[in-house]
Amino acid sequence: MKEEGGGTMRGTGGKRSAVAVLLFCLSWALGNGLLCGAGPANAACGDGALDPGESCDDGNLASDDGCSAECRIEPRDHLMCYRIRQAKGTATRAPSEVTLADRFESGEAKVGKPVMFCRRADTNQRGILDSGAHLTCYRIPPLREQRPRQQRTVLIGNELGGRILKAKRARMLCVHSVPLSGLFPILIPCGDGKLDPGEECDDGNTVDGDGCAANCRLEPSQRYLCHPAKPAAGSPPFFSQVVSVEDGITAGFMKTVKPVSLCAPAELDGGGVRDFNTHLECFKVRPAQGRQKPLKQKVVSQSGFREDRFTVLEPRVLCVPSAVIVSPKIPSRDPVKCYSAKHLEGTPRFEKRNVILADRFETKSMSVVSPTKICNPADVDANGLLDPTTHLTCYNINQAAGQPRFKSREVVVYNAFGTQTLTVEKPKFECVPSEIPPVASSTAVDRLKCYSAEVTKGAPPFDTRKVKIADRFDETKRSVVGQPALFCTPVDQDGKGFVDPSADLTCFSIREAGGQPQFTKPTVRPRDEFGETALAVSEAETLCLPSITVFESEAQ
């Protein structure tokens, strides 16, 4: 079993999660690496560079460190956190002076009393990867900053959707801990030299700083600085969801009320961080039915930081592993307006051919069957165009026999219309950069593989809207933008590579607003790597926007 931060748990620990949480490999310094997912088999995994086909690359081929030997992000557990108070009779402890640093800030602080205890939770029956790991969270004052870090407005994505969060200065430090008595006693003591259930290591002592911490967790351990946070102006609204929770304390349904904090991986006294990639977004929760009485259970807990005695009370927040991008920037690519098209009678027909297509989701042999769409660069609401000459011709594709079926995915995407949570279904088209003679084009954009997609059930709905779209066919027309219909991601065809593997498109159904001139159906002869074809163009079908994919997981 694998725990947050990449450690390995031997012994008990619950079933493996059904959801492979695939997150961005974010750079510690810049925080803006981009997720590529599964892809070409020849990607240089282990070289420290994020190549097409990799969702992370930490410079080695070891698993259990947050990035697997296949350069895939490893799954993470959810945490249910409870309000606590120091047990009566506990001696007053002088605040510990420490140096802390995360991606947002760094400096010195005095660590105060424990205020929250977090237990690994099985949510919606997905299982627990490491039932032996918990967090104890301590109150801290604002850090006395030594140097500025990155801004605290971030784009975040997880199973509960995507938001733009504005975080404040950190007010809480959370560290791994092991309950010695109370709710979850460890029956066999740490430090006996035997690897027992709930331990990642046991070197025969309870000394920190020797690779195996005093609580029998591998070093460096995973710590978090937690920042109060709320959705920023312009962020999509948060929609409450009901989730089932089983963590050994709570067993039932909880309702997520609102996001309240963002927890970032943090260094304590320069001790390192095991996993820089996985952040936690924490949501205030309450019982979905009735009220839950405080537990009032006394616990003795030990961390590599210190030992504490406290009383566990009612649940307060559910913390979900999340991907974060600081200062989100949409890829530099034009929106495109796509029209239905078919072979022009009396001209040579397209000859079917076989190709190997490798994208973030899969690598498969596919048949490119026939052209079905032509897409033009589109000026949306007079925002201008980067390259009016590069078009896309989209072809129907079929999967060659004998290969596994595509497994649907859930993705959170961010674009000019905000954030959408989508379920991505089967592949539909390959869209190839094209030029329409006599206008030459560099066609310096990626091929795309487009999948059918729709808003995930239970996710925030997409609000329709009106926009003005100008392209080479329609001049300028008012259009009504409907629901997401396709998710298109860059694809490597026959090992030819990528231009920008992060430049996804999200395509929305569109229809013309009333009271405008009727569309005159043109004929075009686009030219691309497959040759020249003649197409009869009919109605507009979709508007596709450049998008960032913030979060990706295998659908249930």
C-alpha positions as CSV (number, residue, x, y, z in Angstrom):
1,M,0.0,0.0,0.0
2,K,1.2,3.5,-0.8
3,E,0.7,6.5,1.4
4,E,0.6,10.2,0.7
5,G,4.1,11.3,0.0
6,G,5.0,8.0,-1.6
7,G,5.9,5.8,1.3
8,T,5.1,2.1,1.3
9,M,3.0,0.5,4.0
10,R,3.4,-3.2,4.7
11,G,0.7,-5.1,6.4
12,T,-2.9,-3.9,6.8
13,G,-4.2,-0.9,5.1
14,G,-7.5,-1.4,3.2
15,K,-8.2,-2.0,-0.4
16,R,-6.5,0.0,-3.2
17,S,-8.5,3.0,-4.4
18,A,-10.4,2.4,-7.6
19,V,-9.5,5.9,-8.7
20,A,-6.0,6.5,-10.0
21,V,-5.6,10.1,-9.2
22,L,-3.5,11.6,-11.9
23,L,-2.1,15.0,-11.0
24,F,0.2,17.5,-12.5
25,C,3.9,17.2,-11.7
26,L,4.3,20.7,-10.4
27,S,7.7,22.3,-10.2
28,W,8.6,23.3,-6.6
29,A,10.1,26.5,-7.8
30,L,7.7,27.5,-10.5
31,G,4.6,25.4,-9.8
32,N,3.5,25.3,-13.4
33,G,4.4,21.9,-14.8
34,L,1.8,20.3,-17.1
35,L,0.2,16.9,-17.1
36,C,0.7,14.7,-20.1
37,G,-0.5,11.3,-18.9
38,A,0.0,8.0,-20.6
39,G,1.5,8.2,-24.0
40,P,4.4,7.1,-26.2
41,A,6.3,4.1,-24.9
42,N,9.6,5.7,-25.8
43,A,9.2,8.7,-23.4
44,A,12.5,9.1,-21.4
45,C,11.1,8.3,-17.9
46,G,13.5,9.0,-15.2
47,D,15.5,11.7,-16.8
48,G,14.0,14.5,-14.7
49,A,12.2,16.2,-17.6
50,L,8.5,16.1,-18.1
51,D,8.3,14.5,-21.5
52,P,5.2,13.8,-23.7
53,G,3.5,10.7,-22.3
54,E,4.6,11.4,-18.6
55,S,2.4,12.7,-15.8
56,C,5.6,13.2,-13.7
57,D,9.3,12.7,-13.8
58,D,11.3,12.9,-10.5
59,G,14.6,11.9,-12.0
60,N,14.6,8.2,-11.0
61,L,12.8,5.0,-11.7
62,A,11.8,4.2,-8.1
63,S,8.1,3.9,-7.1
64,D,6.6,4.8,-3.7
65,D,8.0,8.4,-3.9
66,G,5.0,10.1,-5.4
67,C,6.0,9.4,-8.9
68,S,6.1,5.7,-10.0
69,A,8.6,3.8,-12.1
70,E,6.4,4.4,-15.1
71,C,6.4,8.2,-14.5
72,R,2.8,8.2,-13.3
73,I,1.5,10.1,-10.3
74,E,0.7,7.7,-7.5
75,P,-2.7,7.6,-5.7
76,R,-3.4,9.5,-2.5
77,D,-5.8,9.2,0.4
78,H,-8.5,11.6,1.6
79,L,-8.5,12.9,5.2
80,M,-11.4,13.5,7.6
81,C,-10.3,16.1,10.2
82,Y,-11.8,16.6,13.7
83,R,-11.7,19.5,16.1
84,I,-9.7,18.6,19.2
85,R,-8.8,20.3,22.5
86,Q,-5.8,19.6,24.7
87,A,-6.8,17.0,27.4
88,K,-7.4,18.3,30.9
89,G,-4.4,18.2,33.1
90,T,-2.0,18.4,30.1
91,A,1.0,20.4,31.1
92,T,1.4,23.7,29.3
93,R,4.0,23.3,26.6
94,A,6.3,26.2,25.6
95,P,5.7,27.0,21.9
96,S,8.4,25.5,19.6
97,E,10.3,27.9,17.4
98,V,10.6,26.4,13.9
99,T,11.4,27.5,10.3
100,L,8.7,26.7,7.8
101,A,8.5,27.0,4.0
102,D,6.0,26.1,1.4
103,R,5.4,27.3,-2.2
104,F,3.6,30.4,-1.0
105,E,5.8,31.7,1.9
106,S,8.7,30.9,4.2
107,G,9.8,32.1,7.6
108,E,9.9,31.5,11.3
109,A,7.0,30.8,13.7
110,K,6.1,29.4,17.1
111,V,4.1,26.3,17.0
112,G,1.2,26.4,19.4
113,K,-1.4,23.9,20.7
114,P,-2.9,21.1,18.7
115,V,-6.3,22.1,17.1
116,M,-7.2,19.3,14.6
117,F,-6.7,15.6,14.2
118,C,-7.0,14.0,10.7
119,R,-7.7,10.4,10.0
120,R,-7.4,8.7,6.6
121,A,-10.9,8.2,5.2
122,D,-12.6,5.9,2.7
123,T,-14.9,8.2,0.7
124,N,-17.5,6.8,-1.6
125,Q,-16.1,3.3,-1.0
126,R,-12.9,4.0,-2.9
127,G,-10.7,2.4,-0.2
128,I,-7.8,3.5,1.9
129,L,-4.2,3.2,0.8
130,D,-2.5,3.7,4.2
131,S,-4.7,3.3,7.3
132,G,-1.7,3.8,9.6
133,A,-1.0,7.4,8.8
134,H,-2.7,10.4,10.5
135,L,-2.1,14.1,10.8
136,T,-2.0,16.3,13.9
137,C,-2.5,20.0,13.1
138,Y,-1.1,22.8,15.3
139,R,-2.0,26.5,15.4
140,I,0.7,28.9,14.2
141,P,0.8,32.7,14.0
142,P,1.6,34.3,10.6
143,L,5.1,33.5,9.6
144,R,7.8,36.0,10.1
145,E,8.8,35.9,6.4
146,Q,12.4,35.7,5.3
147,R,11.8,35.9,1.6
148,P,8.7,36.3,-0.6
149,R,7.2,33.3,-2.3
150,Q,4.6,32.9,-5.1
151,Q,1.2,34.6,-5.1
152,R,-1.6,32.8,-3.3
153,T,-4.3,32.9,-6.0
154,V,-4.3,29.5,-7.6
155,L,-6.3,27.2,-9.9
156,I,-7.1,24.0,-8.1
157,G,-8.7,20.7,-9.3
158,N,-9.8,17.5,-7.6
159,E,-12.8,15.1,-7.5
160,L,-15.0,17.8,-6.2
161,G,-14.4,20.0,-9.3
162,G,-12.2,23.0,-10.0
163,R,-12.0,26.5,-8.5
164,I,-9.8,29.6,-8.4
165,L,-8.8,29.9,-4.7
166,K,-7.4,32.9,-3.0
167,A,-5.4,31.8,0.0
168,K,-4.3,33.9,3.0
169,R,-1.2,33.5,5.1
170,A,-0.8,30.1,6.7
171,R,-2.3,29.6,10.2
172,M,-1.9,25.9,10.8
173,L,0.9,23.3,10.5
174,C,0.0,19.6,10.0
175,V,2.4,16.8,10.6
176,H,2.2,13.0,10.5
177,S,1.4,11.3,13.8
178,V,0.7,7.9,15.3
179,P,-2.0,7.4,18.1
180,L,-0.4,5.6,21.0
181,S,-3.6,5.1,22.9
182,G,-7.3,6.1,22.6
183,L,-9.2,5.5,19.3
184,F,-6.5,3.8,17.3
185,P,-3.8,2.3,19.6
186,I,-0.7,0.9,18.0
187,L,-0.4,-2.4,19.8
188,I,3.2,-3.2,18.8
189,P,5.6,-0.4,19.7
190,C,7.6,1.5,17.2
191,G,11.3,1.0,17.7
192,D,11.4,-2.7,18.2
193,G,13.2,-3.4,15.0
194,K,10.3,-5.2,13.4
195,L,8.1,-3.8,10.6
196,D,4.6,-4.0,12.0
197,P,1.3,-2.9,10.6
198,G,1.0,0.8,10.5
199,E,4.8,1.3,10.2
200,E,6.7,2.3,7.1
201,C,10.1,1.5,8.7
202,D,11.5,0.3,12.0
203,D,15.2,0.8,12.6
204,G,15.2,-0.3,16.3
205,N,15.1,3.2,17.8
206,T,12.8,6.2,18.1
207,V,15.4,8.8,17.0
208,D,14.6,11.3,14.2
209,G,17.0,12.3,11.5
210,D,18.3,8.8,10.6
211,G,16.0,8.0,7.7
212,C,13.3,6.4,9.9
213,A,11.5,8.9,12.2
214,A,10.5,8.4,15.9
215,N,7.0,7.4,14.7
216,C,8.3,4.8,12.3
217,R,7.6,6.9,9.2
218,L,10.1,7.3,6.4
219,E,12.0,10.6,6.3
220,P,11.5,13.2,5.1
221,S,7.8,12.9,6.1
222,Q,5.0,14.9,4.6
223,R,4.0,18.1,6.3
224,Y,1.6,20.8,5.3
225,L,1.1,24.5,5.9
226,C,-2.6,25.2,5.8
227,H,-3.9,28.5,4.5
228,P,-7.4,29.8,5.0
229,A,-8.8,30.0,1.5
230,K,-12.0,30.9,-0.4
231,P,-13.1,31.0,-4.1
232,A,-11.6,34.1,-5.8
233,A,-13.7,36.6,-7.8
234,G,-14.6,35.0,-11.1
235,S,-14.3,31.5,-9.8
236,P,-17.1,29.0,-10.7
237,P,-19.5,28.6,-7.8
238,F,-19.0,25.7,-5.5
239,F,-21.8,23.1,-5.4
240,S,-22.2,21.0,-2.2
241,Q,-21.9,17.3,-2.6
242,V,-22.9,14.4,-0.3
243,V,-20.1,11.8,0.2
244,S,-20.0,8.6,2.2
245,V,-17.2,8.5,4.8
246,E,-15.7,5.6,6.7
247,D,-12.6,6.3,8.8
248,G,-13.0,4.3,11.9
249,I,-14.6,7.3,13.7
250,T,-17.3,8.4,11.3
251,A,-19.4,6.0,9.3
252,G,-22.1,7.7,7.2
253,F,-22.9,10.5,4.8
254,M,-21.3,14.0,5.1
255,K,-22.2,17.1,3.1
256,T,-19.4,19.3,1.8
257,V,-20.4,22.9,2.6
258,K,-17.7,25.1,1.2
259,P,-13.9,25.2,0.6
260,V,-12.2,26.7,3.6
261,S,-8.4,26.0,3.3
262,L,-5.6,25.0,1.0
263,C,-2.7,23.0,2.5
264,A,0.6,23.0,0.7
265,P,3.6,20.6,1.2
266,A,6.0,22.2,3.6
267,E,9.5,21.9,5.0
268,L,10.1,22.0,8.7
269,D,13.5,23.2,9.8
270,G,14.9,22.4,6.3
271,G,14.0,18.7,6.7
272,G,12.8,18.3,3.2
273,V,9.5,17.3,1.6
274,R,8.7,13.8,0.3
275,D,6.1,14.9,-2.2
276,F,6.0,18.4,-3.6
277,N,3.1,17.6,-6.0
278,T,0.1,16.8,-3.9
279,H,-1.8,19.6,-2.1
280,L,-4.9,19.3,0.0
281,E,-8.1,21.3,-0.5
282,C,-10.2,21.2,2.7
283,F,-14.0,21.5,2.8
284,K,-16.1,22.3,5.7
285,V,-18.5,19.4,6.3
286,R,-21.6,18.5,8.3
287,P,-23.7,15.3,8.7
288,A,-26.0,14.9,5.7
289,Q,-28.8,13.7,8.1
290,G,-29.2,14.7,11.7
291,R,-26.5,16.0,14.0
292,Q,-23.5,14.1,15.3
293,K,-22.5,14.3,19.0
294,P,-18.9,15.2,19.8
295,L,-16.9,12.1,20.4
296,K,-15.0,13.3,23.5
297,Q,-12.5,10.6,23.2
298,K,-9.1,11.0,24.8
299,V,-6.1,10.2,22.6
300,V,-2.3,10.2,23.1
301,S,-0.5,10.9,19.8
302,Q,3.1,10.9,18.8
303,S,4.8,12.5,15.8
304,G,8.4,13.1,14.9
305,F,7.6,16.6,16.1
306,R,6.3,15.9,19.6
307,E,3.9,13.9,21.7
308,D,0.4,15.3,22.6
309,R,-2.6,14.4,24.6
310,F,-6.0,15.7,23.4
311,T,-9.7,15.0,23.2
312,V,-11.2,14.3,19.7
313,L,-14.5,16.1,19.2
314,E,-16.8,16.6,16.1
315,P,-15.7,16.4,12.4
316,R,-14.8,19.7,10.8
317,V,-13.3,19.4,7.4
318,L,-12.7,16.8,4.6
319,C,-9.3,17.3,2.9
320,V,-9.0,16.1,-0.7
321,P,-5.7,15.5,-2.7
322,S,-5.5,18.2,-5.3
323,A,-3.5,19.6,-8.2
324,V,-2.6,23.2,-8.1
325,I,-1.4,25.7,-10.7
326,V,-0.1,29.1,-9.7
327,S,-1.0,32.0,-12.0
328,P,-2.9,29.9,-14.5
329,K,-2.1,30.7,-18.2
330,I,-4.3,29.3,-21.0
331,P,-2.1,27.9,-23.8
332,S,-1.3,30.2,-26.7
333,R,-3.7,28.8,-29.3
334,D,-6.6,30.2,-31.1
335,P,-10.2,29.0,-30.4
336,V,-11.7,27.2,-33.4
337,K,-15.2,27.0,-34.8
338,C,-15.9,23.6,-36.3
339,Y,-18.4,22.8,-39.1
340,S,-19.8,19.5,-40.2
341,A,-18.3,18.5,-43.6
342,K,-18.4,15.6,-46.0
343,H,-16.8,14.4,-49.1
344,L,-17.6,16.6,-52.2
345,E,-19.3,14.4,-54.8
346,G,-17.3,14.1,-58.0
347,T,-13.9,14.3,-56.4
348,P,-11.5,11.6,-55.3
349,R,-12.4,9.9,-52.0
350,F,-10.1,9.8,-49.0
351,E,-8.2,6.5,-48.7
352,K,-8.4,5.0,-45.2
353,R,-5.1,4.4,-43.5
354,N,-3.8,3.0,-40.2
355,V,-1.7,5.1,-37.7
356,I,-0.4,4.8,-34.1
357,L,-1.9,7.5,-31.9
358,A,-0.5,8.2,-28.5
359,D,-2.0,10.8,-26.2
360,R,-2.3,11.4,-22.4
361,F,-4.9,8.6,-22.1
362,E,-3.8,5.7,-24.3
363,T,-1.5,4.5,-27.1
364,K,-3.4,2.5,-29.8
365,S,-3.5,1.5,-33.4
366,M,-6.3,3.4,-35.1
367,S,-7.9,3.6,-38.6
368,V,-8.3,7.1,-40.0
369,V,-11.5,6.6,-42.0
370,S,-12.9,9.8,-43.6
371,P,-13.0,13.6,-43.1
372,T,-16.0,14.8,-41.1
373,K,-15.3,18.4,-39.9
374,I,-13.4,21.5,-40.9
375,C,-12.4,23.9,-38.1
376,N,-11.4,27.6,-38.6
377,P,-9.5,29.9,-36.2
378,A,-12.2,31.9,-34.5
379,D,-12.2,35.4,-33.0
380,V,-14.5,35.2,-30.0
381,D,-16.0,38.5,-28.8
382,A,-13.4,40.5,-30.7
383,N,-10.4,39.2,-28.7
384,G,-8.3,38.8,-31.9
385,L,-6.4,35.9,-33.5
386,L,-2.9,34.6,-33.2
387,D,-2.9,32.8,-36.6
388,P,-5.8,33.1,-38.9
389,T,-4.2,30.7,-41.5
390,T,-4.0,27.4,-39.6
391,H,-7.2,25.2,-39.8
392,L,-8.0,21.7,-38.6
393,T,-9.5,18.9,-40.7
394,C,-11.1,16.3,-38.4
395,Y,-11.4,12.6,-39.5
396,N,-13.5,9.8,-38.1
397,I,-11.3,7.2,-36.4
398,N,-11.9,3.6,-35.5
399,Q,-9.9,1.4,-33.1
400,A,-8.1,-1.5,-34.6
401,A,-9.4,-4.9,-33.4
402,G,-7.9,-6.8,-30.4
403,Q,-7.1,-3.8,-28.2
404,P,-8.7,-2.9,-24.8
405,R,-11.7,-0.5,-24.8
406,F,-11.1,3.0,-23.7
407,K,-11.8,3.6,-20.0
408,S,-13.7,6.8,-19.3
409,R,-12.0,9.6,-17.4
410,E,-13.0,12.5,-15.4
411,V,-11.1,15.7,-16.0
412,V,-11.3,19.3,-14.6
413,V,-10.5,21.9,-17.3
414,Y,-10.0,25.6,-17.2
415,N,-10.6,27.9,-20.1
416,A,-12.1,31.3,-21.1
417,F,-15.6,30.1,-19.9
418,G,-14.3,29.1,-16.5
419,T,-13.8,25.6,-15.0
420,Q,-15.7,22.5,-16.1
421,T,-15.7,19.0,-14.7
422,L,-16.1,16.5,-17.6
423,T,-16.5,12.8,-18.1
424,V,-14.5,11.9,-21.1
425,E,-15.9,8.9,-23.1
426,K,-14.8,7.1,-26.3
427,P,-12.5,8.6,-29.0
428,K,-14.3,10.1,-32.0
429,F,-11.9,12.1,-34.3
430,E,-8.3,12.9,-35.1
431,C,-8.0,16.6,-36.1
432,V,-5.0,17.4,-38.2
433,P,-3.5,20.9,-38.8
434,S,-4.4,22.0,-42.3
435,E,-4.2,24.9,-44.7
436,I,-6.8,26.1,-47.2
437,P,-5.1,27.2,-50.5
438,P,-4.1,29.6,-51.7
439,V,-3.3,30.9,-48.2
440,A,-0.2,29.2,-46.9
441,S,0.1,28.2,-43.3
442,S,2.9,27.0,-41.0
443,T,0.4,24.5,-39.4
444,A,2.6,24.8,-36.3
445,V,0.1,23.3,-33.9
446,D,-0.5,19.8,-32.6
447,R,-2.7,17.1,-34.0
448,L,-5.6,16.4,-31.7
449,K,-7.5,13.3,-30.6
450,C,-11.1,14.3,-29.7
451,Y,-13.2,12.3,-27.3
452,S,-16.9,12.7,-26.6
453,A,-17.4,14.4,-23.3
454,E,-20.2,15.8,-21.0
455,V,-20.5,17.5,-17.7
456,T,-19.9,14.9,-14.9
457,K,-23.0,13.9,-13.1
458,G,-23.3,15.8,-9.8
459,A,-20.7,18.4,-10.9
460,P,-21.5,22.1,-11.3
461,P,-23.6,22.6,-14.4
462,F,-22.4,24.7,-17.3
463,D,-24.3,27.9,-17.9
464,T,-25.1,28.6,-21.6
465,R,-24.2,32.0,-22.9
466,K,-24.1,34.1,-26.1
467,V,-20.9,35.2,-27.9
468,K,-19.9,36.8,-31.1
469,I,-17.8,34.6,-33.4
470,A,-15.9,35.7,-36.5
471,D,-14.2,33.2,-38.9
472,R,-13.6,32.9,-42.6
473,F,-17.0,31.4,-43.4
474,D,-19.4,33.3,-41.2
475,E,-17.9,36.7,-40.9
476,T,-19.3,37.7,-37.5
477,K,-22.4,36.0,-36.0
478,R,-24.0,35.8,-32.7
479,S,-24.0,32.2,-31.4
480,V,-25.5,30.5,-28.4
481,V,-23.0,28.3,-26.6
482,G,-24.5,25.1,-25.2
483,Q,-23.0,22.2,-23.3
484,P,-19.5,20.7,-23.5
485,A,-19.5,18.0,-26.3
486,L,-15.9,17.1,-26.9
487,F,-12.5,17.0,-25.1
488,C,-9.5,17.2,-27.5
489,T,-6.0,16.5,-26.4
490,P,-2.7,16.7,-28.4
491,V,-1.7,13.4,-29.9
492,D,1.5,11.9,-31.2
493,Q,0.9,10.2,-34.6
494,D,3.4,7.5,-35.5
495,G,6.1,8.9,-33.2
496,K,6.2,12.4,-34.8
497,G,6.1,14.2,-31.5
498,F,4.3,17.2,-30.0
499,V,4.4,21.0,-30.3
500,D,2.8,21.6,-26.9
501,P,1.3,18.5,-25.2
502,S,-0.5,20.7,-22.7
503,A,-2.6,22.6,-25.3
504,D,-6.0,20.9,-24.9
505,L,-9.3,22.1,-26.4
506,T,-12.7,21.9,-24.8
507,C,-15.5,21.9,-27.4
508,F,-19.0,23.3,-26.7
509,S,-22.1,22.8,-28.9
510,I,-23.2,26.0,-30.6
511,R,-26.2,27.2,-32.6
512,E,-26.8,30.5,-34.3
513,A,-28.9,33.1,-32.6
514,G,-32.1,34.1,-34.4
515,G,-32.6,37.0,-36.8
516,Q,-29.3,36.6,-38.7
517,P,-28.5,35.9,-42.4
518,Q,-28.7,32.3,-43.4
519,F,-25.4,30.5,-43.6
520,T,-24.1,30.0,-47.2
521,K,-22.6,26.5,-47.4
522,P,-19.2,26.7,-49.0
523,T,-16.9,24.1,-50.4
524,V,-13.2,24.0,-49.4
525,R,-10.1,22.0,-50.4
526,P,-8.0,21.7,-47.2
527,R,-4.5,20.3,-47.5
528,D,-2.8,18.5,-44.7
529,E,-0.3,15.6,-44.1
530,F,-2.9,13.1,-45.5
531,G,-3.1,15.1,-48.8
532,E,-5.7,17.3,-50.3
533,T,-9.4,16.6,-50.0
534,A,-12.6,18.4,-51.2
535,L,-15.3,19.0,-48.6
536,A,-18.8,20.3,-48.7
537,V,-19.4,22.3,-45.6
538,S,-22.7,22.5,-43.7
539,E,-23.8,23.8,-40.3
540,A,-21.5,24.9,-37.4
541,E,-21.4,22.4,-34.6
542,T,-18.9,23.3,-31.9
543,L,-16.8,26.1,-30.6
544,C,-13.5,24.8,-29.1
545,L,-11.5,26.8,-26.5
546,P,-7.9,26.4,-25.5
547,S,-7.9,24.8,-22.1
548,I,-5.7,23.7,-19.2
549,T,-6.4,20.3,-17.7
550,V,-6.0,20.7,-14.0
551,F,-7.1,17.3,-12.7
552,E,-7.6,13.8,-14.2
553,S,-8.8,10.5,-12.8
554,E,-10.2,7.3,-14.0
555,A,-14.0,7.4,-13.8
556,Q,-15.9,5.1,-11.5
